[in-house]
Amino acid sequence: MVDRSFADLSLAAWYDRLNPWGPGDDFYLDLVMSARAVLDVGCGTGRLLSGARRAGHTGRLMGIDPAAAMLVQARRREPGVEWALGDLRTVRWRAEFDLVVMTGHAFQVLVHDEELSLALAAVRAALAADGRFVFETRNPAARAWETWTPDRERRLADPDGGVVRVWHEVESAPATDRVTFTETFEGGRWPHPQVSRSTLRFLDEDALTGFLTGAGLTVVERYGDWDRSPLTAASPEIITVARPTGWARPTH
């Protein structure tokens, strides 16, 4: 789960333990390995691009994230990748990448129309004429936030031998497409619980398509889960593959 709590260095080190490599990472790694130049927006601790480099990717790999603490982890993991501090509103590229990805539900952090439109415009500018933009959001019809309750806490072993408890709590039932929740870390070396507050946006299929179209991007594929199954009301994800509008599929 992407949220702003991991901007803190003491929490960033826990990100991969709370979010271990899974089917979604395999899905994106396959895409990265087939692309020459890749931009990972909201790259976090850098495990996707680091994994691609270790798997033999020899092209350009660049990750950008607004949290300096996350980039500390990324640079430690793989110095052979370009890591940049910032976001799509602060850095500009021009047709430099044939793949742009946003993983870990990072897309949902863009909660306001203006920042979402600006980010998508930047993605469009960064893409080559035949490039792809691939990202996922949680399907609002699946109502994932209903499982973000304190009774579903995670317990992880601390390096000092203690236990760190982590749990989420939604502040109130969503009245719009936004959900605000808290994430609490307790135990370990922290003398007091560490609590962060975040808001995520849950856009449905039509709304996503509308924003993409407005930015000059056209949806070419859409899946409901990492096995590339069709999107249904019960699907946990809305996985979108978009191309620059006007892109034509090769005929040979």
Secondary structure, 3 states (H helix, E strand, C coil): CCCHHHHCHHHHCCHHHHCCCCHHHHHHHHHHHCCCEEEEECCCCCHHHHHHHHCCCCCEEEEEECCHHHHHHHHHHCCCCEEEECCCCCCCCCCCEEEEEECCCHHHHCCCHHHHHHHHHHHHHHEEEEEEEEEEEECHHHCHHHHCCHHHCEEEECCCCCEEEEEEEECCCCCCCEEEEEEEEEECCCCCCEEEEEEEECCCHHHHHHHHHHCCEEEEEEECCCCCCCCCCCCCEEEEEEEECCCCCCCC
